[in-house]
């Protein structure tokens, strides 16, 4: 019920009540929990005109600055994207494997993950070699040559701090 509630954008209690009343057809486990098939959840969603289960796209933010992550997350959520974050190669791999993001936003100042290693690793992987990226650079940090080397593999855009919200929105729309 937790996953169903998240997908439908309602509380777990609502999902339980719908299961108990028969509006959602679910199997009851020996522990008293409800198991709902995705097909049934889709049927319920359509019958009651609820939002599409897979409507939002995921964006992976690779950044260690928590203030920047909050700011970018807020902008992306206003554009109806779901946000996942990572700060090292292990969490990047897990996030990509679990969510299949539409594109990646990465900072250039990553102490635990060098930008050249990130770009090379993504280019060497069949699942990620065509994944578009938006790089947010701290001023003129000298990463332009490195980034241009990887442009043949994917679409890469660069924005510099301070971020212009309108330019950010245009770049996100181009990548999505």
C-alpha positions as CSV (number, residue, x, y, z in Angstrom):
1,X,0.0,0.0,0.0
2,X,2.9,2.4,0.6
3,X,4.0,2.2,-3.1
4,X,0.4,2.4,-4.3
5,X,-0.2,5.5,-2.2
6,X,3.0,7.1,-3.5
7,X,2.1,6.4,-7.1
8,X,-1.5,7.7,-6.7
9,X,-0.4,10.7,-4.5
10,X,-2.7,9.8,-1.6
11,X,-2.2,8.5,1.9
12,X,-1.7,4.8,2.8
13,X,-4.9,5.0,4.8
14,X,-6.9,5.9,1.7
15,X,-5.5,3.0,-0.2
16,X,-6.3,0.6,2.7
17,X,-9.9,1.9,2.8
18,X,-10.3,1.5,-1.0
19,X,-9.0,-2.1,-0.7
20,X,-11.4,-2.8,2.2
21,X,-14.4,-1.3,0.3
22,X,-13.5,-3.3,-2.8
23,X,-12.8,-0.2,-5.0
24,X,-9.3,-1.6,-5.4
25,X,-9.1,-5.4,-5.9
26,X,-6.2,-6.6,-3.8
27,X,-4.9,-9.8,-2.3
28,X,-4.5,-10.0,1.4
29,X,-1.2,-11.5,2.7
30,X,-1.1,-13.7,5.8
31,X,0.2,-10.7,7.7
32,X,-2.9,-8.6,6.9
33,X,-1.2,-6.4,4.2
34,X,-2.6,-5.7,0.8
35,X,-0.9,-6.8,-2.4
36,X,-2.1,-4.7,-5.4
37,X,-1.1,-5.6,-9.0
38,X,0.0,-2.6,-11.1
39,X,-2.7,-3.5,-13.7
40,X,-5.3,-3.1,-11.0
41,X,-3.8,0.2,-9.8
42,X,-3.9,1.4,-13.4
43,X,-7.6,0.4,-13.8
44,X,-8.5,2.2,-10.6
45,X,-6.6,5.3,-11.6
46,X,-8.4,5.5,-15.0
47,X,-11.8,4.8,-13.4
48,X,-11.5,7.6,-10.9
49,X,-9.6,10.0,-13.3
50,X,-6.4,10.1,-11.2
51,X,-3.0,11.3,-12.5
52,X,-1.0,8.9,-14.7
53,X,1.1,6.5,-12.6
54,X,4.3,7.1,-14.7
55,X,3.7,10.7,-15.7
56,X,6.7,12.3,-14.0
57,X,10.2,11.8,-15.4
58,X,13.2,11.3,-13.1
59,X,16.2,13.6,-13.1
60,X,19.4,12.5,-11.3
61,X,21.2,15.4,-9.6
62,X,24.9,14.6,-8.8
63,X,26.0,17.3,-6.4
64,X,27.5,17.6,-2.9
65,X,26.3,21.2,-2.1
66,X,23.1,20.6,-0.3
67,X,21.9,24.2,-0.9
68,X,22.3,23.8,-4.6
69,X,20.5,20.4,-4.5
70,X,17.5,22.0,-2.7
71,X,17.4,24.9,-5.2
72,X,17.6,22.7,-8.3
73,X,15.2,20.2,-6.8
74,X,12.6,22.9,-6.2
75,X,13.0,24.2,-9.8
76,X,12.6,20.7,-11.2
77,X,9.6,19.8,-9.1
78,X,7.9,23.0,-10.4
79,X,8.5,21.5,-13.9
80,X,6.9,18.2,-12.8
81,X,10.1,16.1,-12.6
82,X,10.8,13.7,-9.8
83,X,14.3,14.2,-8.4
84,X,16.9,11.7,-7.1
85,X,20.3,12.7,-5.8
86,X,23.7,11.1,-5.7
87,X,27.1,12.3,-4.6
88,X,29.5,9.4,-5.5
89,X,29.8,6.8,-8.2
90,X,28.1,4.0,-6.1
91,X,25.0,6.1,-5.4
92,X,25.0,7.2,-9.1
93,X,25.0,3.6,-10.2
94,X,22.2,2.6,-7.8
95,X,20.1,5.6,-8.8
96,X,20.4,4.9,-12.5
97,X,19.7,1.2,-12.0
98,X,16.6,1.9,-9.9
99,X,15.0,4.8,-11.7
100,X,16.3,5.2,-15.2
101,X,16.5,9.0,-15.2
102,X,15.6,11.1,-18.2
103,X,18.8,13.1,-17.9
104,X,21.4,14.0,-15.3
105,X,22.3,17.4,-13.7
106,X,25.9,17.4,-12.3
107,X,28.0,20.0,-10.6
108,X,31.7,20.4,-11.4
109,X,32.9,20.8,-7.8
110,X,32.6,17.2,-6.6
111,X,35.4,16.2,-4.1
112,X,34.3,12.6,-4.0
113,X,33.7,12.2,-7.7
114,X,35.8,13.8,-10.4
115,X,33.8,15.1,-13.4
116,X,36.2,13.4,-16.0
117,X,35.7,10.0,-14.2
118,X,31.9,10.5,-14.2
119,X,31.7,11.4,-17.9
120,X,34.0,8.6,-18.9
121,X,32.1,6.0,-16.8
122,X,28.8,7.1,-18.2
123,X,30.1,7.0,-21.8
124,X,31.5,3.5,-21.3
125,X,28.2,2.0,-20.1
126,X,25.6,1.0,-22.7
127,X,22.7,2.0,-20.5
128,X,24.1,5.5,-19.9
129,X,26.2,6.5,-22.9
130,X,23.3,8.4,-24.6
131,X,22.0,10.0,-21.4
132,X,21.8,13.8,-21.7
133,X,23.5,16.0,-19.1
134,X,23.3,19.5,-17.8
135,X,26.6,20.6,-16.2
136,X,26.4,23.4,-13.7
137,X,29.8,25.0,-13.5
138,X,31.2,27.2,-10.8
139,X,32.2,30.2,-12.9
140,X,35.1,29.6,-15.3
141,X,36.5,26.3,-13.8
142,X,38.3,25.1,-16.9
143,X,36.1,22.0,-17.6
144,X,35.0,23.2,-21.1
145,X,37.6,21.0,-23.0
146,X,36.7,18.0,-20.9
147,X,33.0,18.4,-21.5
148,X,33.5,19.0,-25.3
149,X,35.4,15.6,-25.5
150,X,32.2,13.8,-24.4
151,X,29.7,15.7,-26.5
152,X,29.9,13.2,-29.3
153,X,28.4,10.5,-27.0
154,X,25.4,12.6,-25.7
155,X,23.7,15.9,-25.5
156,X,25.6,18.0,-22.9
157,X,24.7,21.6,-21.9
158,X,26.6,23.9,-19.6
159,X,25.2,26.6,-17.3
160,X,27.4,28.7,-15.1
161,X,26.8,30.0,-11.6
162,X,24.9,32.1,-10.7
163,X,22.0,30.3,-12.4
164,X,19.5,32.2,-14.5
165,X,16.2,30.5,-13.8
166,X,14.8,31.1,-17.3
167,X,17.9,29.7,-19.0
168,X,17.8,26.7,-16.6
169,X,14.2,26.0,-17.6
170,X,15.0,26.2,-21.3
171,X,18.0,23.8,-20.9
172,X,15.9,21.3,-19.0
173,X,13.1,21.5,-21.6
174,X,15.7,20.8,-24.3
175,X,17.1,17.8,-22.5
176,X,13.8,16.2,-21.5
